[in-house]
């Protein structure tokens, strides 16, 4: 499934004429196995993170809910604060209750040319580039 998502990211980047080789930055909202839960065991989004980073897309996790050690946070590029107008790709992988405000104002964190991947149907379909 993660390769399917990655291939759709590439397809949508091409459609929007965003060059994959221009130091893209992605933010993944949610690293846990399920919504409103700190458990990261069996979280499939970790595999998507590995695919993105292996393919030279600088990827960040934002998930204050996640129960993870400090070493793992550094290894998985966790951030404590979301930068404004910084990311090219937004991937919504959890519907944590505290993400509602962030998701509602997603345009504040994305650059002008951007891509929105919604794996949890958090946004209306017409606002996203790819949804499951």
Buried (B, 14 or more C-beta within 10 A) or exposed (E): EBEEBBEBBEEBBEEEEBEBEEEBBBBBBBBBBEBEBEEBEEBEBBBBBEBBBEEEBBBBBBBEBBEBEEEEBEEBBBEEEBEEEEBBBBBBBBBBEEBEEBBEEBEEBBBEEBBBBBBBEBBEEEEBBBBE
